[in-house]
Amino acid sequence: MNAIQRILALSLLLIGSGIAQAGSPVSASRHAHPLTVLHPATPAPTFLDLGAPGDSVGDQRLWHFDGVTLTGAPVVMEWIMTTTRIDNSADGKGIESRVTLGVFSFSGEDHDQVLLQGVGLYPASDSTFEPDSSLVRAIVGGTGKYQGTTGDVLSRHLADGTWRHEFRFTSPLPKKRR
């Protein structure tokens, strides 16, 4: 069993037990068409030192990797993350603000894609936010059956290093395929 299959099996178990919805900050009734994407630990990003030499505002991290939906359908993900602020305060926490654009491409003739965007706080020492934490970003649009969608995405970095992205569409709901 590969890593994606293990994630899918674990998620199905969690959903069946009701644990997967625990801690969701938004009521499930508001989101009539949930979509969940799972993937193993992210690979190391391509790092572009675009600001001042070293860790600085303007640096970018780029990813391209695969995941699956809860039904096992393949998903290709592209991420661009840009550092917009570095906390150099005396407390030494080393927290950075990073703006992220994520594109989730689903298989099919219509090239169905969902785009998310938002800002988050990240430890300067890591490319992603910490395991066993979550971040909400906006759905800023889509193509194909997701054209015109809005809502938000709850991204969870699970304690085992895997990821779960819960798309909570508000309006309009994704179009049905013809």
N, C-alpha and C positions, 0 to 999 in steps of 0.2 A: 504494500500500500504506500503510495507516494505522499508527500507532505500535503498537497491540496486535498487528496482523498481523506487523509486523517482529519484535516480541518473541517471538511464537510461532514464527516461522521460525528465529530465532537459537537458541531453546531446543531445538527439535527437532534442529538441527544439533549442538549441544553434547551432547545425550543420545546421539545416534548415535556421537559420537566418544568418549564416556565421560568427557568433561571435567566434565560437570554434577555428577557424584557425587564428584568430588575434594574432599577436605577435610571431608567430612561426619563430624561427631564421633560419630555413632551408627551401629552396624552396620545395613545395609539389611535383613539377614535378620530382625531384630527387628520390622520394620515390614512386615507382610504386605500392607497396602493403602495404597500411597502416593497422594497427591493433590498436584498442583502447580498453583498459581495465579500468573499473570504479570500485571504491569501496568506502564504507562509511569511516568515520574517523577510523584510525587504533586503534586497541586495545592497551592497555599498553603492552610493550614488556617484555619478560623475560630478566632481567638485570643480567649479570655475571660480578662481580667485579674482573677481572683477573689481573689487574695491581696492583700498590700500592693501599693500602686501600683508598676508596673514589674515586672521579672522576679522572681518570688517563688514560694514554696511555695503550692500551691493553684491556680495558673494552669492553664487547660485549653486543649487544642488539639483541634479536631473536624474530621473529614474525612468525605466521602462521594464515592466514585468507583468506576469500573468497571474490571474486568480480565477475564481469560479463563483457562480451564483449558488444559492441554496439548492437549486434543482440540478446543479452540476454543469450548467452552460458556461462556456469559456468567456473570460473577460480579459482584455488587454488594458493595462493602466499606464498612463504617462503622467509624470508629475514634474512641475517646475516650482522650486521653492527659493525665494529671494530674501536674504537677511535685510531687514529694514531698521533695526535698532539693536544695539549691544549695550547691556547693562554693565557698566564698569563701576558700580557702586562699591562702597567700602565693605559691604557685607560679603562680597566674594561669591555670590550665587552664580554669576556667569550666565544669566538668562538672556536669550535673544528673541526678538520679535521677528517672525518670518511670515511673509505672505505666500500662500500656496495656490497654484492653479492645478487641478487634477482633472484628467479626462479619462472616463471609463468607456471603453469601446466594446460593444456587445456583438456577437457574431450574427450574421444575417445579411440579406441583400440590401437593406435600407441603410446600412452603416449607422445603426442606432448608437448614439453617444449621449452621455450625461456629463456636464461640466460642473465642477464645484470650485468655489473660491472662498478664501477666508484668511484670517491671521491667527497665529497661535504663538504661545511662548514655549521655547525649546531650550534644553540645556546646551550651552555652548560646546560641550564636550561630545555631543551626539547629533546625528543627522535627523533623528525622529524624536517625537515626544516619548516620555518614559513609559515602559511597560506598566500595565495595570492602571492606565489612565485613559481619558477620552478627550475628544475635541469636536465641537460642532462647527460646520462650515455651511455656507449657503449653496444651494443648487442655483446656478446662474443661467441655465438653459440646457438645450439639448438638440439633437438632430434625429431624423427618422421618426420612430414612434415616440420619442421623448421631446419632440419639437415643442417649445414653449412651456416646458415644465418649470415649476418653481418648488421651493421647499428647503429642506436642509438635510445634511448628512451627519450622522453621529458616527465618528471614526473611533474605534476602540482598539488600543494596542494592548492585547491580552497578556497576562502574566507570563505565558509560555513563549512570547515573542511573535505569535501569529497576530493577524489583524481581522477585524470585522467592521465593515462599513454599512450602516443602515440608512438607506435612502428613504426619506419621509416626504413624499410628494404632497403638496397642498393643492394648487390649482394652476393650470388645468391638469387633469389626470392624463397620463400618457395615452396617445391614440392607439386604437386597436389596429392591428395589421389587416390589410385588405386581402 
